[in-house]
Amino acid sequence: MFTGIIEELGKVSSVEQRGDNARIVIEARLVTEDIHEGDSIAVNGVCLTALNVNRNSFAADVSRETLDRSTLGRLEPGAPVNLERSVTPATRLGGHLVQGHVDARGKFLSATDHGGSWTVRIAYPPEIARYLVFKGSVAVEGISLTIAELTDDYFEIAIIPKTWEVTNFSHLRPGDAVNLEADVIAKYVERILSFSETKTSIRPNSKERQSEV
């Protein structure tokens, strides 16, 4: 579990294809201070398992499913990546609950500079539309953000200078794919309601039950 507060902007050192999977090596200094082999770490919003951890880098294996669903399959050496260590019981929840499970890929459309802050526009696919709400939370590239404007095709988010500085947003160009994760609470609510509606529709009323006795 993560909070969507990026700790460090790492850099891809290498990408090695291993059959349908891949191993990536990422250069980092801050997040490697206290992670160990097997710990979870979010890379551009994707929860991965840290391997071969040393002071300046770590590796991670990426499955075919993750490569297909996220932007990790497009990473090349030198690419900047957002990094966040998993939360602890003492961690401040500065963002929102982020699982590191990407729901879909969106598209970076534009970034408008307002003299130090930015309005970023992101296109999203129809399958996650029902989870997005005005002033609700969404994770883009692993960053916890608030939807400031919402249309049927895209949403806008306000980016402060600090976020622009410590994340890969300043490196994105129009047309670039981005990882999107909707608020997990919305998905649980949908699932609960779908079961409730199904059971209600098939449950016989009291008169029907009496006639069956």
Steps between C-alpha positions, in 0.01 A plus 500: 500500500618851416383859545585650161761736644808459279825479693756498224540528126707199399647407164476178301847349469410197287209295369554129434237291323455156658257311280160664545624682811768760564748605766564869551785654697438846648754747631392657829656637818225600742261204484788251519602624844275259686337260253600136495470206266130418460363837611227666295575819311284699258656585164285747305210379711561127446566287809816295441723282716849637559787264410879530507478808720818702547579856600449646153250274326251217512351258250143376449338230291195607299241248381337491157169619650666804653692578182176489300283700739746767612761724340790297639524304175601824327781596735846545353838563664521857623125539554404684824268305731298596807596299809321446831566253778203314649332651804558398861258526796674826593483655153308825456227453239580812303322386183239225475500120512689382192540127438748512218259305278462687172145503361576643157730713292403860436656759272682818597335773292647828618651704782416869533750711694347754739827656606636219715198275532342294224165370384548154353241338274477120487281295264353185652338185353124433542549200730607715796257790442260381772773524766593862431325787678553874521731576795559128544837325520687330217856372469688601184844341462470413868436861607200569723304780333162672522277533195444873443299469178321199352352440155390187316842467339759654731566638846721784617723516806684789663873441549696706752869584444621235746313220324623623162857499632513156665295294253519403134223743398752754373638230267167401345405612151155516332398151394705319766323216679452522877395248764160559661365351821152590618412538866467150646207608720289568189576150367401332826176698517414398144569134577290502818208669325512258207463205738222671694303570182542143377377347825207741521388416147493124561368499857131396506261719697320373810178403313695296246681316778173420676347359181794267462451341844 
